[in-house]
Amino acid sequence: MRHGDYKELLALEAAGALDAGERRALEGHLSSCAECRAELRELCDAAAALAFTVAPVTPPAHLRSLVLERVRGLAPSAQAESARATAEAAETAEAARETNAVGAGVRRPAVGSEGARGLLARLSLWQILAARPSLAFGAAAAAVAFALLGTTTLLLWSRAGTLEGEVARLSERLKESQEALAGEREQLASARDVSDLLSSPDASMAQLAGKEVAPQARALVAYDRSTGRAALLASGLPPAPAGRAYQLWLIAGKKPLPGGTFKSGTDGRARMSDRLPAGVSKPTFAVTLEREGGESAPKGEMYLLGSTS
């Protein structure tokens, strides 16, 4: 027999409709076919549900005598017809009892291959669920669980979006705090440089005033002539254009000596520590706008100028 032939016998086996020879052949096949074993288990579960879909039929005690009395009063042809009807009714009752026995797990004599196939074909999934409350309850529980899972997933997605927004806001605030902290550290470092310079016996201070291009600008330069260390604190300087930067100059004997370059912030403030030529007494300082990277001699417009006192 082919594999398909064995699969056709599974439903009959679940309904107890196989003869001994067919059952032996199917059992031999089942020992080596996991697919058919699994399908047979499912069909047996469906067959067990038949006990709940068909109510047991018990004929009344006086039915036999009543039928016989009516048969005796009929013509021969009518008697034959009535006999056939009686036989069909008996077969129907026997099929119902057989169905109940299958559902209860009791094996009865076979009712015939075609009858079992028709009986199984008439059963639908909803009939089985209605007949087996446990199966219906399991299906309902699965549906509720699926709905709860979908709702929980939507809530988690919504919560994840909210958390992502909060993380982005916190990251932005952290960035701002880090920038503010870096500015405060820079101010502290500049203040420390100025304090260290002023504590030196060779230190001097120069106040720089703004020129015509930036009359509101001011700057303070601390200079140690023994080491050449210098620190600049400026305010009121406009932002330098792209590719340009401010440059500090030390003027000794009318000769400008180049210092470092710097840029002002959006608030117009600037801070810079530098190393200038040492040994200059009472120097003059100037700030000009040059190309970014600095020049060896001033070429740009002067923004600040002042001398030590």
C-alpha positions, 0 to 999 in steps of 0.5 A: 500500500502507498502512504496515501492509502494508509492516510485514508485508513487513519480516520476509519481507525479513529472511528473503530471502523477497520477490520482486523487485516486493515488494522494490522497493516496500519499498525505496521505502517504506524511503527515507522511513520511519525506523521501518520501517528501524529495525525491519528492522535488528532483524529482520535481526539476528534472522535472522542468529541463525538460522545458530546455531539450526539446524545445517547438514543435509548428506544422505549420499552414498548417500541418493539411490541408497537411496531410488531402490532402495526406490521401485522395489520399491514399488507405484505408489500407494506410489511416489507417496507415497514421492515426496511424502515425498522431495520434502518431505524435500528441501524441508526440507533446502533450507529448512535450507540457506536458513536457514544462508545467511540467517544468514551474510549470503548471499541465496538464492532465496525459500522462500515468504512463509508458510514464512518467517513460520512460521519467524520465529514459532517463534523465541523470545528465549531461542533467539536468545540461546542461538544468539548467545553474544555477545547472551547475554553482553551480556544477562548483563553488563547484568543484572550491571551493573544489580545492581551499580548497585542495590547501589551506590545502596543503599550511597550512600543509607546513606552519605548518611544517615550523613553527614547524622547526622554533619553534624547532630552537628557543627552542634550541637557548633558551636552549643554552641562558638559559645555558649560562645565568646560567653559567654567574650567577654562575660566578657572584655568585662565584665572589661575594663570592670571593669579600665578602671573600676578604673584611673580615679582616680574609681572606687569598688567596692561589694560587694552582699549577698543579701537574704532572698529570695536570701541566697546571691546576691552582686554587685560593682559598679564605679562611676566618678563622673566619667563615670557608667560602671558594671559589675556582676558577680553570682552566685547569682541565681535565674532571673527569671520570664517577663516580669520582669527584674532592675534596678540602682539607684543610691541617692543621698541616699535617692533611688533612680535607675534603672539598666539591667535584666539577667537571670541565666543558668542558673548564676545568674551575670549581667554588665552594663555600664551608664551611671548618673548621674555625680557621686555620692560614696559611692553605695549600690546595690541590685538589685530584680526588676521588669517586663521593660523596667524601672521609673522607681521601684522596685516589686519585691522587693529581692534585693541591696544594698550601698554603696561603701567 
